[in-house]
């Protein structure tokens, strides 16, 4: 499998007057739904399509609940999920309260096996 990419020009946000530079960006060919992932799982396991869909759905719920409980989630060789915050900085510790959080994000860090698989990617211009 090869990853399709396009070339785009971008402005440097730190210096909008600087010359634009060219960058490569991956093209998303399509988006796989939970149903399609479950279907693929059912083809490679003894699970029925419905059972696989239930597993995928429950996995999502379990990961969400663990993250909301303040845990990071290690998924074997896949990698790990953890929460990060964007927040407004303050001058004093006393002013640094939860209302300064502007967004909550999920960070995924791929595991060794996932990194190795991605390092074998080939690339094709679109």
N, CA, C and O of each residue as an XYZ file, in Angstrom:
504
protein
N       0.831     -1.186      0.000
C       0.000      0.000      0.000
C       0.872      1.245      0.000
O       1.923      1.290      0.638
N       0.420      2.232     -0.716
C       1.142      3.494     -0.785
C       0.255      4.617     -0.266
O      -0.967      4.578     -0.406
N       0.890      5.617      0.334
C       0.182      6.769      0.866
C       0.217      7.874     -0.179
O       1.290      8.280     -0.626
N      -0.964      8.360     -0.569
C      -1.051      9.447     -1.535
C      -0.781     10.779     -0.838
O      -1.159     10.973      0.318
N      -0.122     11.693     -1.552
C       0.116     13.013     -0.983
C      -0.064     14.089     -2.044
O      -0.026     13.822     -3.245
N      -0.262     15.308     -1.566
C      -0.357     16.493     -2.424
C       0.663     17.508     -1.937
O       1.210     17.382     -0.842
N       0.909     18.511     -2.760
C       1.804     19.600     -2.397
C       0.960     20.852     -2.190
O       0.092     21.165     -3.005
N       1.218     21.568     -1.092
C       0.506     22.821     -0.847
C       1.498     23.870     -0.371
O       2.555     23.550      0.174
N       1.135     25.138     -0.590
C       1.950     26.239     -0.094
C       1.317     26.761      1.183
O       0.097     26.888      1.276
N       2.152     27.060      2.162
C       1.655     27.581      3.431
C       2.453     28.815      3.838
O       3.634     28.966      3.524
N       1.742     29.694      4.558
C       2.361     30.883      5.126
C       2.956     30.511      6.478
O       2.390     29.692      7.203
N       4.065     31.093      6.811
C       4.645     30.924      8.133
C       3.819     31.768      9.098
O       3.843     32.994      8.990
N       3.082     31.159     10.047
C       2.220     31.942     10.937
C       3.002     32.895     11.843
O       2.445     33.875     12.337
N       4.278     32.616     12.062
C       5.102     33.513     12.883
C       5.615     34.700     12.089
O       5.999     35.723     12.656
N       5.619     34.552     10.763
C       6.098     35.638      9.911
C       5.273     35.646      8.619
O       5.725     35.133      7.595
N       4.068     36.224      8.659
C       3.183     36.198      7.481
C       3.775     36.869      6.238
O       3.344     36.581      5.121
N       4.763     37.765      6.419
C       5.372     38.441      5.269
C       6.438     37.592      4.590
O       6.861     37.915      3.480
N       6.873     36.534      5.219
C       7.906     35.670      4.633
C       7.339     34.942      3.424
O       6.126     34.779      3.297
N       8.218     34.512      2.550
C       7.786     33.757      1.376
C       7.091     32.473      1.812
O       7.476     31.834      2.792
N       6.061     32.116      1.057
C       5.379     30.848      1.324
C       6.320     29.701      0.976
O       7.163     29.813      0.085
N       6.156     28.587      1.706
C       6.955     27.396      1.423
C       6.027     26.247      1.063
O       4.858     26.212      1.448
N       6.584     25.317      0.317
C       5.827     24.142     -0.112
C       5.980     23.008      0.894
O       7.054     22.775      1.448
N       4.871     22.315      1.109
C       4.860     21.181      2.043
C       4.082     20.032      1.425
O       3.177     20.234      0.615
N       4.453     18.824      1.822
C       3.699     17.640      1.418
C       2.677     17.338      2.507
O       2.983     17.402      3.698
N       1.462     17.010      2.083
C       0.408     16.649      3.032
C      -0.239     15.348      2.565
O      -0.445     15.153      1.367
N      -0.563     14.453      3.510
C      -1.200     13.201      3.110
C      -2.627     13.431      2.644
O      -3.335     14.279      3.187
N      -3.047     12.676      1.639
C      -4.427     12.717      1.164
C      -5.191     11.576      1.810
O      -4.732     10.434      1.820
N      -6.333     11.887      2.336
C      -7.181     10.830      2.878
C      -7.996     10.278      1.722
O      -8.776     11.003      1.105
N      -7.822      9.032      1.434
C      -8.522      8.384      0.334
C      -9.984      8.213      0.694
O     -10.871      8.496     -0.111
N     -10.226      7.751      1.898
C     -11.588      7.589      2.391
C     -11.528      7.499      3.900
O     -10.448      7.426      4.485
N     -12.688      7.504      4.524
C     -12.758      7.340      5.964
C     -13.453      6.029      6.255
O     -14.540      5.767      5.741
N     -12.831      5.207      7.076
C     -13.428      3.932      7.459
C     -14.330      4.158      8.662
O     -13.939      4.831      9.616
N     -15.525      3.606      8.622
C     -16.459      3.724      9.727
C     -16.251      2.573     10.705
O     -15.569      1.596     10.398
N     -16.851      2.705     11.890
C     -16.789      1.616     12.862
C     -17.367      0.343     12.264
O     -16.854     -0.752     12.499
N     -18.431      0.490     11.492
C     -19.084     -0.669     10.879
C     -18.131     -1.379      9.919
O     -18.061     -2.608      9.906
N     -17.406     -0.615      9.127
C     -16.455     -1.204      8.184
C     -15.286     -1.875      8.914
O     -14.806     -2.927      8.492
N     -14.840     -1.265      9.996
C     -13.766     -1.868     10.788
C     -14.251     -3.171     11.401
O     -13.533     -4.171     11.399
N     -15.480     -3.159     11.929
C     -16.054     -4.378     12.515
C     -16.201     -5.467     11.454
O     -15.949     -6.641     11.724
N     -16.605     -5.076     10.257
C     -16.745     -6.045      9.168
C     -15.397     -6.679      8.833
O     -15.309     -7.889      8.624
N     -14.351     -5.858      8.784
C     -13.008     -6.375      8.511
C     -12.559     -7.311      9.641
O     -11.935     -8.341      9.386
N     -12.877     -6.949     10.884
C     -12.542     -7.820     12.013
C     -13.251     -9.157     11.901
O     -12.662    -10.201     12.179
N     -14.503     -9.131     11.500
C     -15.273    -10.377     11.425
C     -14.722    -11.306     10.342
O     -14.861    -12.524     10.452
N     -14.106    -10.754      9.306
C     -13.529    -11.575      8.241
C     -12.264    -12.282      8.707
O     -11.912    -13.344      8.192
N     -11.577    -11.686      9.690
C     -10.296    -12.225     10.145
C     -10.373    -12.939     11.488
O      -9.348    -13.371     12.016
N     -11.572    -13.067     12.049
C     -11.732    -13.712     13.354
C     -12.966    -14.606     13.313
O     -13.634    -14.724     12.286
N     -13.249    -15.220     14.431
C     -14.456    -16.045     14.539
C     -15.657    -15.223     14.994
O     -16.742    -15.768     15.194
N     -15.470    -13.922     15.158
C     -16.577    -13.062     15.562
C     -17.539    -12.837     14.400
O     -17.121    -12.745     13.246
N     -18.811    -12.752     14.710
C     -19.773    -12.340     13.685
C     -19.618    -10.835     13.486
O     -18.970    -10.167     14.292
N     -20.204    -10.303     12.425
C     -20.116     -8.863     12.169
C     -20.730     -8.074     13.324
O     -20.190     -7.043     13.727
N     -21.859     -8.553     13.859
C     -22.503     -7.883     14.985
C     -21.661     -7.921     16.245
O     -21.577     -6.929     16.969
N     -21.033     -9.067     16.514
C     -20.166     -9.187     17.688
C     -18.946     -8.271     17.554
O     -18.534     -7.624     18.517
N     -18.382     -8.227     16.359
C     -17.222     -7.369     16.122
C     -17.601     -5.899     16.293
O     -16.836     -5.120     16.863
N     -18.788     -5.517     15.796
C     -19.263     -4.139     15.945
C     -19.429     -3.801     17.422
O     -19.083     -2.701     17.853
N     -19.955     -4.741     18.194
C     -20.126     -4.534     19.626
C     -18.777     -4.367     20.314
O     -18.629     -3.517     21.193
N     -17.797     -5.169     19.922
C     -16.456     -5.068     20.514
C     -15.850     -3.696     20.214
O     -15.305     -3.054     21.112
N     -15.939     -3.242     18.966
C     -15.385     -1.939     18.588
C     -16.079     -0.829     19.370
O     -15.423      0.084     19.873
N     -17.398     -0.905     19.472
C     -18.172      0.099     20.199
C     -17.802      0.110     21.677
O     -17.613      1.175     22.265
N     -17.698     -1.059     22.269
C     -17.345     -1.157     23.694
C     -15.910     -0.703     23.940
O     -15.626     -0.089     24.968
N     -15.003     -0.997     23.009
C     -13.617     -0.558     23.150
C     -13.562      0.964     23.224
O     -12.848      1.530     24.052
N     -14.314      1.610     22.360
C     -14.357      3.076     22.373
C     -14.861      3.577     23.725
O     -14.271      4.492     24.300
N     -15.931      2.996     24.234
C     -16.499      3.424     25.514
C     -15.515      3.191     26.657
O     -15.379      4.039     27.539
N     -14.836      2.058     26.649
C     -13.874      1.746     27.717
C     -12.705      2.728     27.692
O     -12.284      3.214     28.742
N     -12.182      3.021     26.511
C     -11.075      3.980     26.399
C     -11.523      5.360     26.861
O     -10.805      6.017     27.615
N     -12.697      5.812     26.423
C     -13.211      7.123     26.840
C     -13.342      7.201     28.358
O     -12.907      8.177     28.970
N     -13.934      6.188     28.962
C     -14.127      6.203     30.412
C     -12.800      6.211     31.154
O     -12.658      6.920     32.150
N     -11.832      5.442     30.690
C     -10.523      5.418     31.339
C      -9.855      6.792     31.252
O      -9.285      7.272     32.231
N      -9.929      7.421     30.076
C      -9.341      8.757     29.915
C     -10.033      9.768     30.822
O      -9.375     10.599     31.448
N     -11.374      9.695     30.891
C     -12.125     10.620     31.748
C     -11.864     10.378     33.229
O     -12.093     11.266     34.050
N     -11.384      9.177     33.582
C     -11.002      8.882     34.960
C      -9.567      9.307     35.254
O      -9.074      9.097     36.362
N      -8.889      9.907     34.264
C      -7.535     10.408     34.464
C      -6.438      9.406     34.144
O      -5.270      9.655     34.440
N      -6.798      8.277     33.544
C      -5.813      7.250     33.205
C      -5.286      7.466     31.790
O      -5.970      8.038     30.941
N      -4.074      7.006     31.551
C      -3.633      6.833     30.170
C      -3.985      5.391     29.822
O      -4.145      4.557     30.713
N      -4.105      5.098     28.539
C      -4.513      3.765     28.112
C      -3.452      3.206     27.172
O      -3.230      3.741     26.086
N      -2.799      2.128     27.596
C      -1.800      1.451     26.781
C      -2.486      0.299     26.057
O      -3.048     -0.590     26.696
N      -2.443      0.310     24.738
C      -3.094     -0.716     23.923
C      -2.049     -1.617     23.263
O      -1.973     -1.699     22.037
N      -1.265     -2.276     24.072
C      -0.270     -3.207     23.550
C       0.647     -2.550     22.546
O       1.166     -1.458     22.776
N       0.843     -3.233     21.416
C       1.744     -2.720     20.383
C       1.121     -1.612     19.540
O       1.806     -0.983     18.734
N      -0.186     -1.371     19.726
C      -0.804     -0.240     19.019
C      -0.152      1.054     19.442
O       0.322      1.831     18.613
N      -0.133      1.281     20.767
C       0.362      2.526     21.327
C      -0.493      2.924     22.509
O      -1.219      2.101     23.068
N      -0.407      4.191     22.890
C      -1.149      4.632     24.062
C      -1.907      5.925     23.789
O      -1.536      6.727     22.932
N      -2.984      6.094     24.551
C      -3.813      7.286     24.496
C      -3.668      8.022     25.824
O      -3.583      7.390     26.877
N      -3.640      9.349     25.780
C      -3.661     10.139     27.000
C      -4.288     11.494     26.700
O      -4.318     11.932     25.549
N      -4.785     12.152     27.736
C      -5.385     13.468     27.562
C      -4.323     14.552     27.667
O      -3.354     14.418     28.415
N      -4.514     15.623     26.913
C      -3.710     16.837     27.054
C      -4.679     18.012     27.101
O      -5.818     17.906     26.648
N      -4.221     19.131     27.652
C      -5.044     20.337     27.738
C      -4.403     21.465     26.948
O      -3.179     21.541     26.834
N      -5.235     22.335     26.406
C      -4.814     23.665     25.988
C      -5.383     24.580     27.059
O      -6.561     24.482     27.404
N      -4.550     25.468     27.585
C      -5.063     26.368     28.608
C      -4.349     27.711     28.535
O      -3.261     27.849     27.974
N      -5.012     28.681     29.125
C      -4.473     30.028     29.181
C      -3.468     30.113     30.323
O      -3.745     29.657     31.433
N      -2.317     30.687     30.058
C      -1.307     30.846     31.107
C      -1.700     31.949     32.077
O      -2.406     32.887     31.708
N      -1.245     31.834     33.309
C      -1.533     32.836     34.331
C      -0.241     33.293     34.981
O       0.784     32.614     34.910
N      -0.307     34.456     35.615
C       0.881     35.005     36.267
C       1.134     34.379     37.630
O       2.276     34.299     38.080
N       0.055     33.932     38.291
C       0.228     33.362     39.624
C      -0.391     31.972     39.692
O      -1.276     31.639     38.903
N       0.077     31.168     40.635
C      -0.462     29.832     40.823
C      -1.919     29.887     41.256
O      -2.714     29.036     40.857
N      -2.278     30.872     42.063
C      -3.653     30.999     42.559
C      -4.645     31.237     41.411
O      -5.786     30.781     41.470
N      -4.209     31.945     40.379
C      -5.085     32.213     39.230
C      -5.213     30.997     38.313
O      -6.116     30.946     37.477
N      -4.335     30.036     38.461
C      -4.290     28.867     37.586
C      -5.348     27.855     38.039
O      -5.083     27.000     38.885
N      -6.544     27.965     37.465
C      -7.678     27.125     37.840
C      -8.257     26.444     36.607
O      -7.898     26.774     35.477
N      -9.152     25.495     36.833
C      -9.717     24.695     35.743
C     -10.432     25.536     34.697
O     -10.529     25.116     33.544
N     -10.934     26.708     35.061
C     -11.636     27.535     34.072
C     -10.698     28.108     33.016
O     -11.154     28.696     32.036
N      -9.402     27.942     33.206
C      -8.417     28.388     32.203
C      -8.220     27.356     31.086
O      -7.557     27.642     30.089
N      -8.796     26.152     31.252
C      -8.679     25.118     30.228
C      -9.587     25.497     29.057
O     -10.793     25.676     29.228
N      -9.002     25.615     27.877
C      -9.769     26.007     26.688
C     -10.197     24.806     25.849
O     -11.199     24.876     25.138
N      -9.451     23.709     25.924
C      -9.860     22.493     25.218
C      -9.125     21.290     25.791
O      -8.037     21.401     26.356
N      -9.760     20.143     25.623
C      -9.178     18.871     26.033
C      -8.936     18.070     24.764
O      -9.819     17.968     23.912
N      -7.753     17.507     24.636
C      -7.376     16.769     23.431
C      -6.944     15.357     23.799
O      -6.535     15.095     24.930
N      -7.038     14.465     22.847
C      -6.527     13.113     23.035
C      -5.260     12.974     22.209
O      -5.261     13.230     21.005
N      -4.187     12.568     22.860
C      -2.918     12.325     22.167
C      -2.736     10.821     22.041
O      -2.882     10.079     23.013
N      -2.420     10.388     20.846
C      -2.096      8.984     20.597
C      -0.613      8.896     20.304
O      -0.096      9.611     19.447
N       0.065      8.021     21.018
C       1.492      7.773     20.769
C       1.627      6.344     20.278
O       1.378      5.403     21.031
N       2.018      6.171     19.029
C       2.100      4.815     18.490
C       3.167      3.987     19.194
O       4.200      4.507     19.616
N       2.899      2.696     19.312
C       3.849      1.758     19.890
C       4.903      1.352     18.875
O       4.860      1.762     17.715
N       5.841      0.546     19.325
C       6.979      0.137     18.493
C       6.516     -0.558     17.207
O       6.997     -0.237     16.121
N       5.588     -1.505     17.329
C       5.128     -2.252     16.155
C       4.422     -1.326     15.162
O       4.617     -1.458     13.954
N       3.607     -0.396     15.653
C       2.911      0.550     14.776
C       3.916      1.456     14.073
O       3.782      1.722     12.879
N       4.923      1.931     14.806
C       5.954      2.784     14.201
C       6.708      2.035     13.110
O       6.979      2.578     12.039
N       7.043      0.773     13.399
C       7.769     -0.032     12.402
C       6.930     -0.224     11.149
O       7.445     -0.130     10.035
N       5.647     -0.492     11.324
C       4.764     -0.668     10.168
C       4.686      0.613      9.352
O       4.734      0.567      8.123
N       4.565      1.761     10.024
C       4.470      3.038      9.310
C       5.788      3.433      8.650
O       5.795      4.154      7.653
N       6.902      2.961      9.209
C       8.196      3.303      8.611
C       8.395      2.620      7.259
O       9.278      3.004      6.492
N       7.578      1.609      6.966
C       7.671      0.896      5.695
C       6.767      1.471      4.614
O       6.657      0.911      3.523
N       6.123      2.592      4.923
C       5.196      3.208      3.965
C       5.925      3.666      2.716
O       7.083      4.081      2.772
N       5.245      3.588      1.608
C       5.734      4.169      0.362
C       4.798      5.306      0.016
O       3.662      5.341      0.490
N       5.259      6.238     -0.806
C       4.497      7.451     -1.066
C       4.330      7.669     -2.567
O       5.237      7.402     -3.356
N       3.151      8.159     -2.940
C       2.822      8.381     -4.335
C       2.171      9.745     -4.464
O       1.256     10.069     -3.707
N       2.631     10.550     -5.417
C       2.019     11.866     -5.663
C       0.639     11.667     -6.244
O       0.423     10.777     -7.066
N      -0.256     12.464     -5.834
C      -1.643     12.360     -6.309
C      -1.821     13.079     -7.608
O      -2.922     13.098     -8.158
